[in-house]
Amino acid sequence: MCCVAQLRQTCRVWSEIRPLLSKAYPGWGVTSSTAKVPIDVVEIDPGVTQVAHSHLGLSKQTKIQSYHMDGRQFVREKAQKQHYKIVIQDAVNDLSVPTHLMTKEYNEAIKATLTPDGAYLLTLIDSIERGQLWRAAVYTMRESFPYVAMLDPDGFRDTAGRHVYVIYGSVQPLDLGDIRAVAKEYYLKQDCAELFHEVAQSAFAALHGEYELPERIKNGFREPHTYRLEQQRLEDHLGKGRKIVLTDQYAPVDNLMGDVFRDRTKKLQR
């Protein structure tokens, strides 16, 4: 269940960043299965890819290339240098953190695969107030990228609970205004298409005395929902914990998540 929630949160942020690629790649489709932009997906379990094809509607006639290997192995052995506009890592689970994909050395390897205007997005699950993992991830990201930001689709309203967050790293500053402007245009096109379809359905239903106001009219048009944690709030929260930079020689991830395991154990014992 936590994996589904994490993917949903990541996709909410990604759904607003993805339209930006349409400006650089006009051939980008609405769904990944129709994408005309080459996409490399690294998934260590071939069974997951098979499920995507057999149950999730992913066509095998696509420019998505799947590699069944460890992410760090792929970056070291197959990834091209200065090739990717964006790298998204969604490997951190609720209680399972692949330490070797969180270190400074790995971030440097990712950075080498990005184009000069590329960006690295790292997802993780933590509490802004109590969590130590996200703090270490931000400090570590700052060792490699001059611009680092915390992103959230819910506006950081609940900083006490554990939620999925996206950490942005790049040599270019994050233009949230640009993302929102393109996302708003993208949503408007989708919403108008949905509204046209719903109005047609409602008109047909009205002929049979079953008229109902279209859902899009009742719910209104969608607004962009990617939020960045303000710089001062970010620094204030970072200052409440230790400054730890994760490296291949020193990555105490289990210790950083100690409170999470203790809290989970207490809940199970109740």
Disulfide bonds with the S-S distance in Angstrom:
none
